[in-house]
Amino acid sequence: MKLTTRQITLWADKLRDLAAQGLQYSTNMYDQERYTKIQDVVMEMFTVATNWSLEELVPLRQTLFSRPSPILSGDAAIINEKGQILLIQRSDNKMWAMPGGMLEVGETPSEGVIRETFEETGLKCKVVALVGIFDSRFCGTTYPLQLYQIVFLCKPLDDNKLDAPSHLQESLDIKWFNEDDLPTNIDPGHVSRIPEVYRVWRGDQIPYFDK
């Protein structure tokens, strides 16, 4: 069998999940040491299959690597009265994407995308509909850990006013785009999701899910 990057990252993510569960529920010191060693192997696998370095992965041991489940993230599909969608140019890969990010404990998914939007764009928005729930493995997302990506259709508030974002370092640029004039360098994980956004915006209220 020819190994692919996707297969290696999936195996690594499954081991990450098992190690996180073990560290969460195990009370035996020796078992905890073994699960920690599994995390070490997982990080080495990710360095082989991705462009992450070990130095970048070590700080994630207590955050992303400690979560015993697929990671939840949310995106805000903000469309104004002109039918334009708000996109940010991400600072990490220079590509355009809908604002969003990882959801936090203590907030609902809709609260999370509203928070992420305000942090990244300075725009206040209101969630009006669920576009869908996407599995990162099947919608083009290049992030190596498995994500459940929740996309909400949102309406801008305050006359589309963009204040200074609190997380300015995450966005190189922020712009409104017409549906037929989107940038060419859209983040791969958003290419297939934006058409679903406009489908719901046009009145089809059936959310997307993997069938």
C-alpha positions as CSV (number, residue, x, y, z in Angstrom):
1,M,0.0,0.0,0.0
2,K,1.3,3.4,-1.0
3,L,1.2,5.7,2.0
4,T,-0.2,9.2,1.5
5,T,0.1,12.3,3.6
6,R,-3.6,12.2,4.4
7,Q,-3.3,8.6,5.7
8,I,-0.3,9.4,7.9
9,T,-2.0,12.4,9.4
10,L,-5.2,10.5,10.0
11,W,-3.3,7.7,11.8
12,A,-1.4,10.4,13.8
13,D,-4.7,12.2,14.7
14,K,-6.3,8.9,15.9
15,L,-3.3,8.3,18.1
16,R,-3.5,11.9,19.3
17,D,-7.1,11.3,20.3
18,L,-6.3,8.0,22.1
19,A,-3.4,9.5,24.0
20,A,-5.6,12.5,25.0
21,Q,-8.2,10.1,26.3
22,G,-5.7,8.1,28.2
23,L,-4.1,11.1,29.8
24,Q,-7.6,12.4,30.8
25,Y,-8.8,9.3,32.4
26,S,-5.7,7.4,33.6
27,T,-4.7,7.7,37.2
28,N,-1.7,5.3,37.0
29,M,1.6,7.1,36.7
30,Y,3.1,4.5,34.4
31,D,0.1,4.6,32.0
32,Q,0.4,8.4,31.9
33,E,4.0,8.1,31.0
34,R,3.1,5.7,28.2
35,Y,0.4,8.0,26.8
36,T,2.9,10.9,26.9
37,K,5.3,8.8,24.9
38,I,2.5,8.1,22.4
39,Q,2.1,11.9,22.1
40,D,5.9,12.2,21.3
41,V,5.4,9.6,18.5
42,V,2.4,11.5,17.2
43,M,4.4,14.8,17.0
44,E,7.2,13.0,15.1
45,M,4.6,11.6,12.6
46,F,3.2,15.1,12.1
47,T,6.6,16.5,11.4
48,V,7.0,13.8,8.7
49,A,3.6,14.4,7.1
50,T,3.3,18.2,7.4
51,N,5.5,21.3,7.3
52,W,5.2,21.7,11.1
53,S,8.5,21.5,13.1
54,L,8.8,19.8,16.4
55,E,9.4,23.2,18.0
56,E,6.0,24.4,16.8
57,L,4.2,21.2,18.0
58,V,5.6,21.0,21.5
59,P,3.5,24.0,22.8
60,L,0.4,22.3,21.5
61,R,0.8,19.4,23.8
62,Q,-1.4,21.1,26.5
63,T,-3.9,22.5,24.1
64,L,-4.8,20.8,20.8
65,F,-3.1,17.5,21.7
66,S,-4.9,17.2,25.0
67,R,-8.4,17.3,23.4
68,P,-9.8,13.7,23.2
69,S,-12.1,14.4,20.2
70,P,-12.1,16.1,16.7
71,I,-11.6,19.8,17.2
72,L,-14.5,22.1,16.8
73,S,-14.2,25.3,14.8
74,G,-16.6,27.9,13.4
75,D,-16.7,30.2,10.5
76,A,-18.9,33.3,9.9
77,A,-20.2,33.6,6.4
78,I,-21.1,37.3,6.5
79,I,-23.1,38.6,3.5
80,N,-24.2,42.3,3.3
81,E,-27.2,43.8,1.6
82,K,-25.3,43.9,-1.7
83,G,-24.8,40.2,-1.6
84,Q,-21.1,40.6,-0.9
85,I,-19.2,38.2,1.4
86,L,-16.6,39.4,3.9
87,L,-13.2,37.6,3.7
88,I,-10.0,38.0,5.5
89,Q,-6.5,37.4,4.1
90,R,-4.9,35.2,6.6
91,S,-1.5,36.1,7.9
92,D,-0.3,32.5,8.1
93,N,-0.8,31.3,4.6
94,K,-1.6,34.6,2.8
95,M,-4.9,33.1,1.5
96,W,-8.4,34.5,1.7
97,A,-11.0,32.9,4.0
98,M,-14.1,33.5,6.0
99,P,-13.4,34.8,9.5
100,G,-13.5,32.1,12.2
101,G,-11.5,29.9,14.5
102,M,-11.5,27.4,17.3
103,L,-14.5,27.4,19.6
104,E,-14.0,27.8,23.3
105,V,-15.5,26.1,26.3
106,G,-18.4,28.1,27.8
107,E,-19.7,29.6,24.5
108,T,-22.2,28.4,22.0
109,P,-21.0,27.8,18.4
110,S,-22.8,31.0,17.2
111,E,-21.3,33.0,20.1
112,G,-17.9,31.6,19.0
113,V,-18.1,32.8,15.4
114,I,-19.4,36.2,16.5
115,R,-16.4,36.5,18.8
116,E,-13.9,35.3,16.2
117,T,-15.3,37.7,13.6
118,F,-15.0,40.7,15.9
119,E,-11.5,39.7,16.9
120,E,-10.3,39.2,13.3
121,T,-12.3,42.0,11.5
122,G,-13.7,44.4,14.1
123,L,-17.1,43.8,12.6
124,K,-20.2,43.0,14.8
125,C,-22.5,40.5,13.2
126,K,-25.6,38.5,13.9
127,V,-26.1,34.8,13.1
128,V,-29.2,34.1,11.0
129,A,-28.9,30.5,9.8
130,L,-26.8,27.4,9.9
131,V,-25.0,26.7,6.6
132,G,-23.7,23.3,7.6
133,I,-21.2,21.2,9.5
134,F,-18.2,20.1,7.5
135,D,-15.6,17.4,8.1
136,S,-12.2,18.9,7.3
137,R,-11.0,15.6,5.7
138,F,-13.6,16.0,2.9
139,C,-13.9,19.7,2.2
140,G,-10.3,20.6,1.2
141,T,-9.0,21.8,4.5
142,T,-5.3,21.3,4.7
143,Y,-5.1,21.5,8.6
144,P,-3.6,18.1,9.6
145,L,-5.9,17.5,12.7
146,Q,-9.5,16.5,12.1
147,L,-11.9,19.5,12.5
148,Y,-15.7,19.7,12.6
149,Q,-16.2,23.1,10.9
150,I,-19.5,24.7,11.7
151,V,-20.4,27.5,9.2
152,F,-23.1,30.1,10.0
153,L,-24.7,32.6,7.7
154,C,-24.4,36.0,9.3
155,K,-25.7,39.5,8.9
156,P,-23.4,42.5,9.5
157,L,-24.5,45.0,12.1
158,D,-23.6,48.7,12.6
159,D,-23.8,49.5,8.8
160,N,-20.9,47.2,8.0
161,K,-18.5,49.2,10.2
162,L,-15.1,47.6,10.5
163,D,-13.4,48.7,13.7
164,A,-9.8,48.0,14.6
165,P,-9.6,44.2,15.1
166,S,-8.2,43.1,18.5
167,H,-6.3,40.2,16.8
168,L,-4.9,42.4,14.0
169,Q,-1.9,40.1,13.5
170,E,-4.2,37.3,12.2
171,S,-5.4,39.2,9.1
172,L,-3.3,40.9,6.4
173,D,-6.4,42.4,4.8
174,I,-10.2,42.5,5.1
175,K,-12.5,43.0,2.1
176,W,-16.0,42.6,0.8
177,F,-16.2,40.5,-2.4
178,N,-19.0,39.9,-5.0
179,E,-19.9,36.2,-5.5
180,D,-18.7,36.4,-9.1
181,D,-15.5,38.2,-8.3
182,L,-13.9,36.2,-5.5
183,P,-10.1,36.2,-5.1
184,T,-8.2,33.4,-6.8
185,N,-6.2,32.5,-3.8
186,I,-9.0,31.3,-1.5
187,D,-8.0,28.9,1.3
188,P,-8.6,25.4,0.0
189,G,-11.0,24.6,2.9
190,H,-13.2,27.5,2.0
191,V,-13.5,26.9,-1.8
192,S,-16.2,24.3,-1.4
193,R,-18.0,26.0,1.5
194,I,-18.6,29.4,0.0
195,P,-21.0,28.0,-2.6
196,E,-22.9,26.3,0.2
197,V,-23.1,29.7,1.9
198,Y,-24.7,31.3,-1.1
199,R,-27.1,28.4,-1.5
200,V,-28.5,29.0,2.0
201,W,-28.4,32.8,1.5
202,R,-30.7,32.3,-1.5
203,G,-33.3,30.6,0.6
204,D,-32.4,26.9,0.7
205,Q,-32.5,26.4,4.4
206,I,-31.4,22.7,4.5
207,P,-28.0,22.7,6.2
208,Y,-25.1,20.8,4.6
209,F,-23.8,17.7,6.3
210,D,-21.7,14.7,5.1
211,K,-24.1,12.3,3.6
